[in-house]
Amino acid sequence: MLTLLQELDSSLNNTYFLYFVVGTIGLIVGSFLNVVIYRLPIMLQTSWREECQIFLDIKSEISTPKTVFNLALPHSHCPTCKCPIKPHQNIPVLSYLFLKGRCANCSAAISMRYPVIEVLTALLSILMALHFGYSIQTLFALILIWSLICLSFIDIDHQLLPDNITQPLLWIGLLLSVFHIFSDASSSIFGAIFGYLSLWTVFKVFKRLTGKDGMGYGDFKLLAVFGAWLGWQTLPLIILLSSLVGTVIGLIMISLGKREHSTPFPFGPYLAIAGLLALLWGPELNQFYFSSFGL
């Protein structure tokens, strides 16, 4: 009996240790995601501008030295006074609370988004650990959820889902299917194909009828990512859930005067939310959906 209690206590301690480690890593990764969310779109826009200038043979009239701008450089600094942020001022969440949301040098307000993304990343990381436990699935679920957070906020800011993130995710999903991590290879391959083609078809039909673009190509690619990771069986559920979430949030924002009827809105975050639900409870939600219709 004593041995059994000791084993149970050890198991509980190991479980809480997992949550602690995953949560801590989530906070650190969340801090890095803040950097990616801000810098990656600027890096892409700069690259596209340079490519267009080369293609059109346009030379910049102003000759300025090219500064290094990537995910590592320049080092973190206050956007207002340009003062470098010291390591002890860059601790996830704690530094924000200690500094009371203001720059230590010029007292400029620091956006609440930074600690929100850090906490969100930590909580969702712990949720992955709660659901999948000590398994290889937890590791890759963390990679997926961190990428989705990054994609969602970039889409909110710029209505852009960068290929730099969606394409690697697609190949990772296909590779995982070989080892049956989340889905089998057949379901994964058809999931990637149907995921892309389904929204692409909606896009083409909508454009033919209205002459307008209903969504971006990044949305097709993100749904293809979910098809590759979770199999084609989850695609109807993801499309349904993302449409419902998007409709509800859209109506709320319109009613609050936050958005006009004709204003484009990012669809990526709604796909991400639906994909997260499918990742965690896809079979159960599918069963509930079909049973509701007596199927």
Buried (B, 14 or more C-beta within 10 A) or exposed (E): EEEEEEEEEEEEEEBEEBBEEBBBBBBBBBBBBBBBBBBBBEBBEEEEEEEEEEEEEEEEEEEEEEEEEEEEEEEEEBEEEEBEBEEEBBBBBBBBEEBEBEBBBEEEEBEEBBBBBBBBBBEBBBBBBBBBEEEEBBEBBBBBBBBBBBBBBBBBEBBBBBEEBBEEBBEBBBBBBEEEBBBEBEBBBBBBBBBBBBBBEBBEEBEEEEEEEBBBBBBBBBBBBBBBBBBBBBBEBBBEBBBEBBEEBBEEBBEEEEBEEEEEBBBBBBBBBBBBBBBBBBEEBBEEBEEEEEE
